[in-house]
Amino acid sequence: MELDKSFWEERYKNQSTGWDLGAVSEPLKVYINSLQDNSISILIPGAGNSYEAEYLHSKEFKNVDVIDIAAQPLKNFQIRVPEFPQENLIQTNFFDWTNTYDLILEQTFFCALDPALRPAYAKKMSELLNPKGKLVGVLFDFPLTKVGPPFGGSQEEYLSYFEPYFEIKRMERCYNSIKPRAGNELFIIFEKL
């Protein structure tokens, strides 16, 4: 099975995205609440229905780009948050994007990619960040599955991808995961080297 644009369009059309929380994830909500400067540039790649972008918008963050390979989740978002700038909802392949940001938020994008793309993801994240930019979010912490998405992984595996490009500021089990994910999520803050 190829995890391409048509795969994701079909998933969203049929509403078969079981990992979609229907709301901003608590670990990212807490992090967003800690941000002091709402003028920073933020990217949410593989954003899906992007409840994090909706929450940022409600907190008056003005420089947020939302990327997804599929059109349907961007349409869903636009219906939910019609005042969000349409030009910041971008349908493209993450690996083709070239803008740079102060902050990139990771929420179920990494786990949805073919695991073979993980080294390229880490490198691309570094390329998309400004100096001292941060990659912040949640990674699943359960054995790597053959069938997905979502695909699991381990802290040791993740470090092998990210340590060449980032200073690992935090990588620890989430204390505030939703009940079904409790014990299976790592909260990360990686700063570009």
GIQUI-V557765 format. One line per field, one symbol per residue. psi: psi as a letter, one per 20 degrees, with the letter a starting at -180 (. if undefined). A space follows every 10 residues. Layout:
# GIQUI-V557765
psi: ???
This chain:
# GIQUI-V557765
psi: ppmaghghgg ghgjllmiio hjrpqghhgg gghiphojiq pppnqlicil hghgggghjk pimppppqhq hghhggghgh mhipphijoo orpgiiqirq rhppponjgg iiqphiighh ggghgghiqr pjqqopbpqq mqqpqhparq parrgggghh ghhhiqpogq nqppikqqgi ipijqppqop pp.
